Amino acid sequence: MTQRSEGQTHDQSQGREQSAGVRLARLLRRWWEESGGPSGGTRPTQQALAARLGVDQTTLSRYLNPGHLSTAPLRVVEALHTHLRAPAEEIDEARALCAAALRENGRQRTAASDPAPRKDEAAPAFAPTPAVTVRSASPWLPPVLVGSAVVMAFTAGIVAHAWFSASQRADPADGAAGAVATRMTGHKWPVLIMREEDQYTRARVLQYLLRSRGYKVRTDGFFREDTRDAVADFQKKNDLTADGKVGDQTWPELVKEVGPGSGPFEVRALQELLNNVDQGATPVTGTFTTTTGADLGYFQRLHGLPETRRANQETWLALLVRQLPPATAPDYQRSMSPPPVAAR
């Protein structure tokens, strides 16, 4: 091994040691090891602790092992803090590390730099606040009243837009464990169209859902001709406009209610979405495990949805619009405010 190679290996090792995921695993393990101290009583076994958390023992061991890194979901981090009676002042640090580890995981999943999408093909995640048209109820209505109505409508639009943007910026880790976010009604199904660029988790989810409907498409996150043709065929068979675009008419027909016993492809689609929201990693296995159900229930509770631990249309929509963009995401995904609507 050359001196340069040795230096690179050393730098990579040091970088991994300083990663948020490793630091989080060390913190969680310290909580567990110190829970059997003089003030903590008897330290629970990992088997007993895993049963309380609703995960299997192997998964918990990975969460607590810096050498076999697997990022613990935020709900597990908070539950460990409670069950192990960890120092109160350390929960904020743990939440921040969990969020940072998730961002690191996103960058690792997109290590190969993706070309930026063309501006005219950017698929918006949200629709903007619709324009308000004010008509006079009578031709004799004084102009000053019409002007006032226009100003009031414009101001209301600004307030609504600011509220919508702020709600999208809210970090779930800022709230207390078990806090319920205000339920929002302004979500729009994201629009996906055929592009050569990687469209990240949403495109892979679309492909898994198509596989669940019998279409043999690649599940690589690239919306190519095979994905478009499968979408168009699905649309035709369901009396939809067969344009190959996936938006507010196609998503509701494509998603399925998912829970224990559901098929592997729709479960993978759900797990992909849960794995890419700001609450920590969810294993993508194709099997609806107790961990999947617990992560889903935590997401529903956190975002003001009924905690059914089953994914219905409302939950699918909330998951799709709350996906975290990778570091190389296009501008429209980085923006925290609703982008313009692309021509359809």
PyMOL commands that set and color helices and strands:
alter all, ss='L'
color gray80, all
select helices_A, chain A and resi 3-17+20-34+46-53+57-63+74-83+88-109+119-121+143-169+172-174+200-212+225-237+250-254+264-275+290-302+313-321+331-334
alter helices_A, ss='H'
color red, helices_A
deselect
rebuild
show_as cartoon
